């Protein structure tokens, strides 16, 4: 029963993450770099910090755990900086491919690489059991099938139809960007692996990964703030921050996007606390989260009519890919 609860919590977090781009569409008269910067303050600083505080027992403070483990703290932050590059290109993949296809390819690559590379980088290769590897392979097959659906969509729709749902649709450019985003985004999982000891002895299991999560997102924030400020200077969009009449609307939706995005890792931490009896699912939990992110992002893609006008064959291929992703989330537990 605990395993089911853990998977359900991770699924709720994945649904929230997949919904985070919806409030962004409500942001008015700000350039991409400006709203990306502001939502990042909430997504990568405010809410991760508040989450990390839940892992601090009474009578202690958060800084203690980082000072006790300086090497692990710096490694988590370093991989967070690399993940930040993935976060930037991830946003571009949405721009060129839309929510459904962009998240599918980027998160699918992230799912496989994050699950495989984390034990390798942290020296815990014993965690790469056959059920875990099979689960990753099946996940990548599901992602590849969704990629085929995207290719069929690109081939079957006119340029006008493509741009009705995704203004800057460009499959070839978007594919390259999404693959890069997935590769770099896998560094988040590696950062969490290095930060495994960033917790207090008395911390409840459901909160143990939250201090490490904050260090990874803090590293990603550094990357993003540098790039966004560079774009503000290049595009002369500093004036966005001076449009005070838009603050009530834009900051509200940036905060909403931020908390929805962070919910995936808050849910991952809580969910892993219920998966302690299954080492296989603990290792595979990253892949489960990313697979469910892909599944729910495509649900939003359907709602937002990104697949409108596609052939029946394309929709069938998409559904098959999503079905395989859902199966992959439970497969390692069945095979163990």
Secondary structure as the mmCIF struct_conf table of DSSP 4:
data_model
#
loop_
_struct_conf.conf_type_id
_struct_conf.id
_struct_conf.beg_label_comp_id
_struct_conf.beg_label_asym_id
_struct_conf.beg_label_seq_id
_struct_conf.end_label_comp_id
_struct_conf.end_label_asym_id
_struct_conf.end_label_seq_id
HELX_RH_AL_P HELX_RH_AL_P1 UNK A 2 UNK A 18
TURN_TY1_P TURN_TY1_P1 UNK A 19 UNK A 19
HELX_RH_AL_P HELX_RH_AL_P2 UNK A 20 UNK A 24
TURN_TY1_P TURN_TY1_P2 UNK A 25 UNK A 26
BEND BEND1 UNK A 29 UNK A 29
HELX_RH_AL_P HELX_RH_AL_P3 UNK A 32 UNK A 40
HELX_RH_PI_P HELX_RH_PI_P1 UNK A 41 UNK A 46
HELX_RH_AL_P HELX_RH_AL_P4 UNK A 47 UNK A 53
TURN_TY1_P TURN_TY1_P3 UNK A 54 UNK A 55
TURN_TY1_P TURN_TY1_P4 UNK A 58 UNK A 59
HELX_RH_AL_P HELX_RH_AL_P5 UNK A 62 UNK A 68
TURN_TY1_P TURN_TY1_P5 UNK A 69 UNK A 69
HELX_RH_AL_P HELX_RH_AL_P6 UNK A 70 UNK A 121
TURN_TY1_P TURN_TY1_P6 UNK A 122 UNK A 123
HELX_RH_3T_P HELX_RH_3T_P1 UNK A 125 UNK A 127
HELX_RH_AL_P HELX_RH_AL_P7 UNK A 130 UNK A 156
BEND BEND2 UNK A 157 UNK A 157
HELX_RH_AL_P HELX_RH_AL_P8 UNK A 159 UNK A 165
BEND BEND3 UNK A 166 UNK A 166
TURN_TY1_P TURN_TY1_P7 UNK A 167 UNK A 168
HELX_RH_AL_P HELX_RH_AL_P9 UNK A 171 UNK A 185
TURN_TY1_P TURN_TY1_P8 UNK A 186 UNK A 186
HELX_RH_AL_P HELX_RH_AL_P10 UNK A 187 UNK A 194
TURN_TY1_P TURN_TY1_P9 UNK A 195 UNK A 197
BEND BEND4 UNK A 199 UNK A 199
TURN_TY1_P TURN_TY1_P10 UNK A 201 UNK A 202
HELX_RH_3T_P HELX_RH_3T_P2 UNK A 205 UNK A 207
TURN_TY1_P TURN_TY1_P11 UNK A 208 UNK A 209
HELX_RH_AL_P HELX_RH_AL_P11 UNK A 210 UNK A 235
TURN_TY1_P TURN_TY1_P12 UNK A 236 UNK A 236
HELX_RH_3T_P HELX_RH_3T_P3 UNK A 238 UNK A 242
HELX_RH_3T_P HELX_RH_3T_P4 UNK A 244 UNK A 246
HELX_RH_AL_P HELX_RH_AL_P12 UNK A 247 UNK A 273
TURN_TY1_P TURN_TY1_P13 UNK A 274 UNK A 274
TURN_TY1_P TURN_TY1_P14 UNK A 276 UNK A 277
HELX_RH_AL_P HELX_RH_AL_P13 UNK A 279 UNK A 303
TURN_TY1_P TURN_TY1_P15 UNK A 304 UNK A 309
HELX_RH_AL_P HELX_RH_AL_P14 UNK A 312 UNK A 335
#
